[in-house]
Amino acid sequence: MEKQKILIVDDDLDILAALSAILKNAEYEVVSAESKKEGLEKLKSSKPDIAILDVMMETSQAGFEMTREIRKISGFEKLPIIMLTSVGDITGVNFQAAMSDSDWLPADSYIEKPIEPEELIEEIRNLLDNKQ
């Protein structure tokens, strides 16, 4: 059976390395990118089964912008997207509440960093199971 592929987009190289190690250990194929632009390119070329995006990358809204752009790309309208970020801690804003507005934040899950590896794997499995 072919491994499910996860795209991780985060400008923090330590986060990319840690998430990659965790997900590879859980038998996923991992594709990573350090910016919204690179992430969109790798999305189209690698065709992942799910995406994990940071919010604050080259701009404070890059991850939010990327979710909206992904939803407009043919074939990726239903791609499960996890927002994994610490932006709520930094801004004091509860972005979890924005999940009810799928036009503004069309992600499937919003998780604050840090997260336990087991919790992240469980969320990925839940989203991938619901995709099928």
C-alpha positions in Angstrom: 0.0 0.0 0.0 1.3 3.5 -0.9 2.0 5.8 2.0 -0.3 8.7 2.5 1.5 12.0 1.7 1.5 15.1 4.0 2.5 18.6 3.0 3.9 20.7 5.8 4.4 24.4 5.3 6.2 26.3 8.0 9.0 28.9 8.0 10.5 27.5 11.2 13.1 24.9 10.1 13.1 23.3 13.6 9.3 22.8 13.4 9.6 21.3 9.9 12.3 18.9 11.0 10.4 17.8 14.1 7.1 17.3 12.3 8.8 15.5 9.5 10.5 13.1 11.9 7.2 12.5 13.8 5.2 11.9 10.7 7.8 9.7 8.9 8.0 7.6 12.1 4.2 7.2 11.8 4.7 5.8 8.3 3.6 8.9 6.3 5.4 10.4 3.3 6.4 14.0 4.0 6.9 16.9 1.7 7.9 20.2 3.3 8.0 23.8 2.3 9.2 27.0 4.0 6.8 29.6 2.4 3.4 30.0 1.0 4.8 30.2 -2.5 6.9 27.1 -2.2 4.1 25.3 -0.5 1.7 26.0 -3.4 4.3 24.8 -5.8 4.8 21.6 -3.9 1.1 21.1 -3.4 0.6 21.0 -7.2 3.7 18.8 -7.9 3.4 16.3 -5.0 -0.4 16.1 -4.7 -0.6 15.4 -0.9 -3.4 13.7 0.9 -3.4 16.4 3.6 -1.7 19.7 4.4 -0.4 21.1 7.7 0.1 24.9 7.5 1.5 27.5 9.8 -0.2 30.9 9.9 2.6 33.4 10.2 5.3 32.8 7.6 6.5 35.5 5.2 3.5 37.6 6.3 1.3 37.4 9.4 -1.6 36.0 7.3 0.2 33.8 4.8 -1.2 30.5 6.1 -4.8 31.9 6.1 -4.2 33.2 2.6 -2.8 29.8 1.5 -5.9 27.9 2.7 -8.1 30.2 0.6 -5.9 29.7 -2.4 -5.8 25.9 -2.1 -9.6 25.8 -2.1 -9.6 27.5 -5.5 -7.2 25.0 -7.1 -8.9 22.3 -9.1 -8.6 19.0 -7.5 -7.7 20.4 -4.0 -11.1 21.9 -3.0 -11.6 19.1 -0.5 -8.0 18.6 0.6 -7.9 18.3 4.4 -6.1 21.2 5.9 -4.7 21.6 9.5 -3.7 25.0 10.7 -0.9 24.3 13.3 0.2 27.6 14.8 1.0 29.6 17.9 -0.5 32.8 16.4 -3.2 32.8 19.1 -0.6 32.9 21.9 1.1 35.8 20.1 -1.9 37.9 19.2 -4.3 36.9 22.0 -7.0 36.3 19.4 -9.0 33.0 19.5 -8.7 31.9 15.9 -10.5 28.6 16.8 -13.7 30.7 16.7 -13.0 31.6 13.1 -13.3 28.0 12.0 -17.1 28.6 11.7 -16.4 31.0 8.9 -15.3 28.7 6.1 -14.9 31.7 3.7 -12.4 33.4 5.9 -10.7 30.3 7.2 -11.5 27.2 5.1 -9.3 24.8 7.1 -10.6 21.6 8.6 -8.8 21.8 11.9 -7.0 24.5 13.9 -4.5 23.4 16.5 -2.4 25.6 18.7 1.3 24.8 19.1 2.7 23.0 20.9 0.9 19.7 20.4 1.7 16.2 21.5 2.8 14.0 18.6 0.1 11.5 19.4 -2.6 14.1 19.3 -1.4 15.4 15.9 -1.3 11.9 14.4 -4.8 11.2 15.7 -6.1 14.4 14.1 -4.5 13.5 10.8 -5.9 10.0 10.9 -9.4 11.4 11.7 -9.3 13.9 8.8 -7.9 11.3 6.3 -10.6 8.7 7.4 -13.3 11.3 6.9 -11.9 12.2 3.5 -12.5 8.7 2.1 
